[in-house]
Amino acid sequence: MPPDLLPGSLTFSPTRCGKARCHCGKGAGHPAWTLTFMVNGERHVERIPRQWREEVRRRVEAGREFQQAVREVLAANAQLLVLARQQRRKGR
């Protein structure tokens, strides 16, 4: 298993700082990237620095690809189990 995979989703959400004179109150807000993921059924949200965004995006995508590959292997194993059971029944 590759060591640098990340779970979750990387999202962009403009935020407002709450300062009365800041441009974010009237405009699009401050750019903010967050990584949202689950650990032991608990949701975590971590802010991601702008300069880390592409690296985190790459690691999240690699994590999704790995999870999909694992799901495919598990599904194939289940199908093999069904086939083995069917073969056993025919042998009786």
C-alpha positions as CSV (number, residue, x, y, z in Angstrom):
1,M,0.0,0.0,0.0
2,P,1.4,3.4,-0.9
3,P,2.3,5.4,2.2
4,D,1.1,8.8,1.1
5,L,-2.6,8.2,0.3
6,L,-5.2,10.4,1.8
7,P,-8.9,9.7,2.4
8,G,-11.7,12.2,2.1
9,S,-12.5,15.2,-0.1
10,L,-10.6,18.4,-0.9
11,T,-12.9,21.3,-1.3
12,F,-12.8,25.1,-1.9
13,S,-15.0,27.3,0.3
14,P,-14.7,31.0,0.4
15,T,-14.8,32.2,4.1
16,R,-15.6,35.4,5.8
17,C,-13.3,36.6,8.6
18,G,-15.9,38.8,10.4
19,K,-13.9,42.0,10.3
20,A,-16.2,45.0,9.6
21,R,-13.9,46.7,7.1
22,C,-12.7,43.6,5.3
23,H,-13.6,43.0,1.6
24,C,-14.8,39.5,2.3
25,G,-18.1,40.7,3.9
26,K,-19.2,42.2,0.6
27,G,-17.4,40.1,-1.9
28,A,-16.4,36.5,-2.6
29,G,-14.7,35.9,0.7
30,H,-11.2,34.6,1.5
31,P,-10.1,31.5,-0.4
32,A,-10.0,28.5,1.8
33,W,-9.2,24.8,1.0
34,T,-10.2,22.1,3.4
35,L,-9.7,18.3,3.6
36,T,-12.7,16.5,5.1
37,F,-12.4,12.9,6.2
38,M,-13.7,10.4,8.7
39,V,-11.8,8.6,11.4
40,N,-13.6,6.0,13.6
41,G,-17.0,7.5,12.5
42,E,-16.0,11.0,13.4
43,R,-15.8,13.7,10.8
44,H,-12.6,15.9,10.6
45,V,-12.1,19.1,8.7
46,E,-8.6,20.4,8.2
47,R,-7.6,23.6,6.5
48,I,-5.1,23.1,3.8
49,P,-2.5,25.8,2.9
50,R,-2.8,27.1,-0.7
51,Q,0.7,25.9,-1.5
52,W,-0.2,22.3,-0.4
53,R,-3.4,22.1,-2.5
54,E,-2.1,20.3,-5.5
55,E,-0.1,17.8,-3.5
56,V,-3.1,17.0,-1.2
57,R,-5.4,16.8,-4.3
58,R,-3.0,14.2,-5.9
59,R,-2.9,12.2,-2.6
60,V,-6.7,12.2,-2.2
61,E,-7.2,11.1,-5.8
62,A,-4.6,8.3,-5.3
63,G,-6.5,7.3,-2.2
64,R,-9.8,7.0,-4.1
65,E,-8.1,4.9,-6.8
66,F,-6.7,2.6,-4.2
67,Q,-10.1,2.2,-2.5
68,Q,-11.7,1.4,-5.8
69,A,-9.1,-1.2,-6.6
70,V,-9.6,-2.8,-3.1
71,R,-13.4,-2.8,-3.7
72,E,-12.9,-4.6,-7.1
73,V,-10.7,-7.3,-5.4
74,L,-13.3,-7.8,-2.7
75,A,-16.1,-8.1,-5.2
76,A,-14.0,-10.7,-7.2
77,N,-13.3,-12.7,-4.1
78,A,-17.1,-12.7,-3.3
79,Q,-17.8,-14.0,-6.8
80,L,-15.1,-16.7,-6.4
81,L,-16.8,-17.8,-3.2
82,V,-20.1,-18.1,-4.9
83,L,-18.6,-20.1,-7.7
84,A,-16.8,-22.4,-5.3
85,R,-20.1,-23.0,-3.4
86,Q,-21.9,-23.8,-6.7
87,Q,-19.2,-26.2,-7.7
88,R,-19.4,-27.9,-4.3
89,R,-23.2,-28.3,-4.7
90,K,-22.7,-29.9,-8.2
91,G,-20.2,-32.4,-6.8
92,R,-22.7,-33.8,-4.3
